[in-house]
């Protein structure tokens, strides 16, 4: 196999039973920070723990991304919604 063929194979998206596995689960620090900040604002800009807010935001965004990914896979899978 040539180097060009190897590169093109690596560039192709991985598939599992016809669905793409390119669903990002991890959120950016900016997304996490914005959500954590919104928790602090919702408490009236006082009290709470920045670390707890960060962890809660991480978990909430991870759960949301996971759900979005699952829906995308279901939509791409033939007969999955029948």
KAWO-V281282 format. One line per field, one symbol per residue. phi: phi as a letter, one per 20 degrees, with the letter a starting at -180 (. if undefined). psi: psi as a letter, one per 30 degrees, with the letter a starting at -180 (. if undefined). Layout:
# KAWO-V281282
phi: ???
psi: ???
This chain:
# KAWO-V281282
phi: .fffffffffffffcclndfdeefefdfgfffffffffffffenmbmmcgfffffffgfffffffffffffffffeegmfde
psi: kleeeeeeeffkkkkjhgkkghjkeklleeeeeeeeeeeeefgghlaakeeeeeeeeeeeeeeeeeeeeeeeeeefjkgeg.
